[in-house]
Each structure stands twice: as C-alpha cells, then as structure tokens.
Amino acid sequence: MKFFRPSPSLATLLALRVSLSAAFYLPGVAPTDYNEGDPVALNVNRLTPAILPSSQQVQSLISYDYYHEFFHFCSPDGGPKKISESLGSILFGDRILTSPFKLNMAKNDTCKLLCTSRYDVRSSKFTNMRIKQGYNLNWLIDGLPAATLTSQVGDESNQFYSQGFSLGGVGGDQKPFLNNHYDIIVDYHRIPGRNERQNRVVGVVVQPSSRTQKISGGAVKTADCNSEQPQYLREDGDTEVAFTYTVYWIESPTAWATRWDKYLHVFDPRIHWFSLVNSAIIVVFLTGMVSMVLLKTLRKDIARYNQLDLNEDVQEDSGWKLVHGDVFRPPKNPMLLSIFLGSGAQIFFMTGVTILFALLGFLSPSGRGSLATAMIIFYTLLGFVGGYTSARVYKSFGGESWKKNILFTPIFIPGVVFSTFFFLNFFLIWKGSSGAVPLWTMIALICIWFVISLPLSFAGSWFGFRAPPVEAPVRTNQIPRQIPEQAMYLKPIPSMLLVGILPFGAIFVELYFIMSSIWFQRVYYMFGFLFVCYGIMIITCSTVTILMIYFLLCSENYHWHWRAFFISGASAFYVLLNAFIYWLSKLSLGGLASNVLYLGYSVLIGFLFFILTGTIGFFSSWYFVKKIYASIKID
Ligand SMILES: *[C@@H]1O[C@H](CO)[C@@H](O)[C@H](O)[C@H]1NC(C)=O
C-alpha cells in the first residue's frame, strides 16, 4: 500500500498550506509576542456538538453560548465581555467572550480554584443531556483553539489536534459526569537571539477531567485537585461544583508560522487523490467524446448540409439543421431564466475568486470566519456581473419588461436565501442556541446588500441593456415546427438524471470534506484540491450538457434553453441526495430543530448549486449552438 501514498511534497503543494512567514502578515494574523509573565488571554467560544466516539455520529446541530444560564461556568468579575469578530465568523456561529482564567506566559500554575457553582435540578438535567450528546468546549488562547490530542485508529504514533475538548463523559454505569478540572497545556516558542518579547503561543491542548473537589480555607479558598471521584450532577437536588485548572507551559520548537499545521490533519490523503484521478478520467473521457462529436460528426454534418443545400434532398434529411428556424426562438419565461443566469454568473465568479484567494493563502484559518466574510464581500461586489449578465441575456431573448428585470435580478435569489436564513434562525432562537444570528448582524447584512450590492447590480443592468444583444446567426421562422416523438433518454427527467451525475461525480469527495467542516467544525483547507475539482466540475458540466443538447437538436427538439439549464443543474439533485444519505448515516439528530436546520441548509445549498451548475450548462450550450448554426449555409 505504501506506494499508493503520494509523496508528501506533492500533497503539500496541492493542499497549498501556505505558511505566512516573516515577510508579511495580513491584518489579524500577525503574531503576538509575550514577555515571560505577561498575561495571555483565554477566551471562550460557544459549545458545539461533536462526533460521539461510541456511534461515530453527531446527535445535534445546535450550539450553545458558553455562559448559557444552565451551564453555570465561572464568569469573570464584571461579567464576560464580547471579543470583536468578523461578519463571517458571527454568521457561522462564533460567539467569543472573555473568561476568568488567568494565564501568564511561561509560568506554571497548579490547581487554581476558579469558582464554585450551584447546579439546580433543571440545570443538572440540561447539562447532563448535553454531556450525553457529546458536547465540546471551545476555547481560544492567542487565537489558537484549545484542542484534544488524538490519533487515527491503527496509526497511534501520528498524533494531531482536533478542535475542542469534551464537556463531560459517560461512566461505565451510563451516568454522565461533568469535567470540572482542566489541565491546560500551552506550547510556547522562544525566539532565539532576542531578549525581550520573545515568546509566542504555538499550541494549546486541554485535558479535562472530572473530580469531586475538597474545598478548604476561609476567606481565600483552595482546592486540592487530588480526588479520583468523578463529579456527577444530581437530578434530584442541588449540586455544588468547584472548577479548577492547572497550567503547564512547555517550550516547543514549532515556529509560529507553522502552528496551525497540527490542526490541519488530512485523514486520508489517498481519498483526495483517488477522487481527483477519478474525476480526471471522467473529464478526459467526456472531452474526448465531445471533441469527437464536434470535430468529426459536426464537420461531416456541416459539409453535407452545405453541399445538399443546392438540391431538393435537404427536405428529407433529418438532424439538427432542420430546426435552424426555431432554435433561436426565445425560451418560455425569459425573465426567470435571465434572472437565474445573472445570479448564477454571480455565484460562479464568487466561488472561483474565493477558492483562488483561499488557495493563495489569504484566508488562513487563524482569521476566524475569513472564508465566509470573503464570500459575502465577493458576492456583494459581483452584483455588477449579475446585473449585467441578466440584462444582456434578457435583451438577447427579446424581453421587453426591462424595469422588472433590473429590479428582480438583485432581489430574487438573495431574497430566497435571506428568507430561508431568517426562517431557520427562528428555530435557533427557539432552542436558545448561540448559533442564532443576532438582529444587528441581520441588519448589517441588509444594509450591505442595499447600499452596495443593489446599486452595483443596477449599474450592471444599465450596462447590460446598453450593450448590443447577442445576435442569432440564423433567422427565426414565424411558425414553430412540430417536434417529433422523443427517445426515452431525451425526455426531461431521464436526461436530467443522466447528465447531472457526472458533475456531481467530479466533486463528491471534496463535498464530503466540506460537509464535515460545516457540521463537525473540522478545519477545511484542501483548497488546492478544491480548485482543481471546481475546474473539473465546470468542464464536466459544459461538456455533458453540450453533448446532450446536440442529441436533442438532432432529434429535432429545439427547446434547448431551459433544458440545458435543468440537465446541468440536475447535479444539485445528487448533491441533495448525498446530503440526505449523510443525514441517515452520519447524523442521528434528536429534536425537530436540528433536523429542520440540517435539511433547510441542505436544500438552500442545493438550490444555489442548481443555479450555479445550470448557468454553466446554459452558457456552454448557448456558445455551442451559436457556433454550429453559424457554420452552415442557409438560404
Ligand atoms: C511546567 O511544567 C512542565 C511539566 O512539569 C515542565 O515540563 C515545564 O518545563 C514547566 N514550565 C516552566 C516554564 O517551568
């Protein structure tokens, strides 16, 4: 099996974990230097559900605020304060607050008592439930998430970090216990040759444990931290719990620039390679097939058509030439199609630009939520492209209601996304989850959209309507032709199912990793692979759609506009199906809210994917149809 594993240098190259080394730092990712004894802040983030080791499944998708009233974690004097975050970080659920932990650079501390809390029956029940569901605590020290040291089954020597550590555990008797003692192990790096401000945080591991603490002392209380007895939360009365922690500072040779590497563990790089080779084969096969059709059959067709033009036989001929008088007839519902295409172009460029930026290392994981923020910014700025595309396509379809087109292009898709988001947010508010997006963030989003995206889209539409329409190379007849009976595989549903599976095949392994990063808080960073896969998906979408449209035209069916959009967009159906299988196999979500959230977001992502792939399929088919009809002589 050894030689199946690609050389690490090549894998690194494709994964492109660009380390931001000494040369330059982007805002927010510059290192912080500490003197010995300087305070190092420990901030707390929300509690998130993790994969249960017993079943390898996730039981909930709801996250909770660290200072949720039922957890009774110790809060700092004067109450916790918010740490400012990026828009994307907030949207993706981060809620970062200050904590009462006191850490000092390179100063070990043993068994410090944080506070004692009293759990009433309701709180105990709630907390025990969260423990059984396998919730994780998420802390940040110097921007680095506190991790658990884990290793893969069968490869114990190769240890890596997984984000978060457990809230509690379940004993042999199925009784949940609460982790109330934390061993905080911080790796620090000493920069040689400097005598001041020379230490940097390069790794954080927390090993939590459960202990019934003995509290002693009068005014200043102390704990002993030696108990072996787990701390249970009684469900029939109040429980007093003491929280303690111990800090170890360990000097480490890891440089600051590579401190994220341990988090970015590739579970099995072979699977990425396998998928890449797999998709590459699909692409080579398809492009080969399409170029064969294009070069051989078409050239023959064109030569024959142009020859036969002189005599009468042409009428008895069959094939795509016969529909030349109908093929450029505008589709039904040109308004909706052009709005879809405008938004599709916007999503297309947004995805491309975001992946490219991520690939170049601009969106490193240390800038929390930078990926989501970048997506929002790019989408907003690309409103211009959306407006332009929609207007130009609509004009080329001979549409008249240009005012409606200008208005609806920036409203329709963002409106659908925003309403779904708003609706799903209600479930989060209802469950008291910290994942609920705060009102002011919603307002900020609406403002960004009104102030930047809307005017840009209007400007784009203005240019789009001013630009000349895309001219059809042949004239359209007055009377539409009759369409003959179609073969089975050319009927709408079969053709969608046939075409849609191929673009999906190009991306489904990456999709799996993206889904684990969305639902399991794993860091996704395989942007090199993702970039290649995105390219392969685009090529696959266009080639299969062109092929199917060619068959369609050959059987004298000229309703290709919507068909091209739908058959290519059908890959979204497979994405949804995949999400559904994932739901059945990887998640066993308790409660309505988690299920509604999962399905809601999956449908939303599927819809956007439909628009994206549909647009790719449409434009490549349009290009193809224009090209072939431009090359034949028609009297
Ligand atoms: C802190 O304690 C650990 C474990 O006992 C030890 O290895 C380390 O050197 C200590 N660090 C400092 C700065 O004393």
The ligand as a MOL file (V3000), in Angstrom:
LIG
                    3D

  0  0  0     0  0            999 V3000
M  V30 BEGIN CTAB
M  V30 COUNTS 14 14 0 0 0
M  V30 BEGIN ATOM
M  V30 1 C 5.8900 23.4760 33.5300 0
M  V30 2 O 5.6860 22.1500 33.9280 0
M  V30 3 C 6.0510 21.1600 32.9700 0
M  V30 4 C 5.6330 19.7990 33.4660 0
M  V30 5 O 6.0000 19.6390 34.8040 0
M  V30 6 C 7.5320 21.2730 32.6660 0
M  V30 7 O 7.9030 20.3270 31.6950 0
M  V30 8 C 7.8270 22.6690 32.1810 0
M  V30 9 O 9.2060 22.8440 31.9570 0
M  V30 10 C 7.3490 23.7120 33.1880 0
M  V30 11 N 7.4990 25.0130 32.5780 0
M  V30 12 C 8.0770 26.0270 33.1760 0
M  V30 13 C 8.1460 27.2890 32.4120 0
M  V30 14 O 8.5360 25.9360 34.2720 0
M  V30 END ATOM
M  V30 BEGIN BOND
M  V30 1 1 1 2
M  V30 2 1 1 10
M  V30 3 1 2 3
M  V30 4 1 3 4
M  V30 5 1 3 6
M  V30 6 1 4 5
M  V30 7 1 6 7
M  V30 8 1 6 8
M  V30 9 1 8 9
M  V30 10 1 8 10
M  V30 11 1 10 11
M  V30 12 1 11 12
M  V30 13 1 12 13
M  V30 14 2 12 14
M  V30 END BOND
M  V30 END CTAB
M  END
